[in-house]
Amino acid sequence: MAWTTKLNNNIIELAFIGTVSATELKEALLASNTLSKDNNTLLILADCSTMLGGHTLADLYYIISLFESLDLRKMKEALVLPNLDSSKEQVKFYETACLNRGFDVKIFPDTDTALAWLKS
């Protein structure tokens, strides 16, 4: 599995590891959504620091389109940028596409800064 998710202090921590396929992106979203509903939280920390790609911009756009059907309009998601430059561009696209659709998503260089924003 190229992702893990867990609940930590009312924040859903999602980590993407290595190559992440479109199917795995969807699985991670659905698992995180279950955690969100079960624990009544919409705070998400997505650590992409070790992600190497494996999906397309169209795949990311599809994932964002699922947010509305899953009633995630009020979510707040902090993204930790990947180390790999090509993956950084995909995460930046994801942030911009989310913001354009009205979702509260922001990129950060490290976990500490991302967590501080989520808790604010």
C-alpha positions in Angstrom: 0.0 0.0 0.0 1.4 3.4 -1.0 -0.5 5.3 1.8 -1.4 5.1 5.4 -4.0 7.0 7.4 -4.7 7.3 11.2 -6.3 9.7 13.6 -4.0 11.6 15.9 -5.4 14.4 18.3 -8.5 14.8 16.2 -6.5 15.3 13.0 -6.5 12.7 10.2 -2.9 12.0 9.3 -2.6 10.7 5.7 0.9 9.8 4.4 1.6 9.0 0.8 4.7 6.8 0.2 6.5 6.2 -3.1 4.5 5.7 -6.2 0.7 6.4 -5.6 -1.7 5.2 -8.3 -5.1 6.8 -9.1 -6.8 3.8 -7.4 -4.7 4.3 -4.3 -5.6 8.0 -4.2 -9.2 7.1 -4.2 -8.8 4.4 -1.6 -6.9 6.9 0.7 -9.7 9.5 0.2 -12.4 6.9 1.1 -10.5 5.6 4.1 -9.9 9.2 5.4 -13.5 10.0 4.8 -14.6 7.1 7.0 -12.2 8.3 9.7 -13.6 11.8 9.4 -17.2 10.7 9.8 -16.5 8.2 12.6 -14.6 10.8 14.6 -16.4 14.0 13.6 -13.3 15.8 12.3 -12.6 17.6 9.0 -8.9 18.3 9.7 -6.5 16.5 7.4 -2.7 16.5 7.3 -1.5 15.0 4.0 2.2 14.2 4.1 3.4 14.0 0.6 7.1 14.4 1.4 8.0 10.9 0.2 5.5 10.6 -2.6 7.1 9.9 -6.1 4.0 10.4 -8.3 2.3 7.6 -10.1 -0.9 9.5 -11.0 -1.9 12.2 -13.5 -3.4 15.7 -13.1 -6.6 14.3 -14.4 -6.6 11.8 -11.6 -6.2 14.6 -9.1 -9.0 16.5 -10.6 -11.3 13.4 -10.4 -10.4 13.1 -6.6 -11.3 16.7 -6.1 -14.6 16.2 -7.8 -15.4 13.4 -5.3 -15.1 15.9 -2.4 -18.5 17.4 -3.1 -20.3 14.0 -3.3 -18.7 13.1 0.0 -19.8 16.3 1.6 -16.2 17.5 2.4 -16.9 21.2 1.7 -15.9 22.1 5.3 -12.7 20.2 5.4 -9.4 21.8 6.1 -6.4 20.1 4.6 -2.7 20.9 5.1 -0.3 19.4 2.5 3.4 18.8 3.2 5.3 19.2 -0.1 7.1 16.3 -1.7 10.9 16.2 -2.0 10.7 15.4 -5.7 10.3 18.4 -8.0 7.9 16.7 -10.4 5.7 15.6 -7.5 5.8 19.2 -6.1 4.1 20.4 -9.3 1.3 17.9 -8.9 0.7 18.9 -5.3 0.7 22.6 -6.3 -1.9 21.8 -9.0 -4.0 20.0 -6.4 -3.9 22.9 -4.1 -4.9 25.4 -6.8 -7.7 23.2 -8.1 -9.0 22.7 -4.6 -8.9 26.4 -3.9 -10.7 27.1 -7.2 -13.5 24.8 -6.1 -13.8 26.5 -2.7 -11.9 23.9 -0.5 -9.6 25.1 2.3 -6.3 23.5 1.3 -2.8 24.9 1.8 0.7 23.7 1.1 3.5 23.7 3.7 7.2 22.9 3.6 7.1 20.8 6.8 4.8 19.0 9.2 5.2 21.4 12.1 4.0 24.4 10.1 1.2 22.4 8.6 0.0 21.2 12.0 0.2 24.7 13.4 -2.1 26.0 10.6 -4.6 23.1 11.1 -4.8 23.9 14.8 -5.3 27.6 14.2 
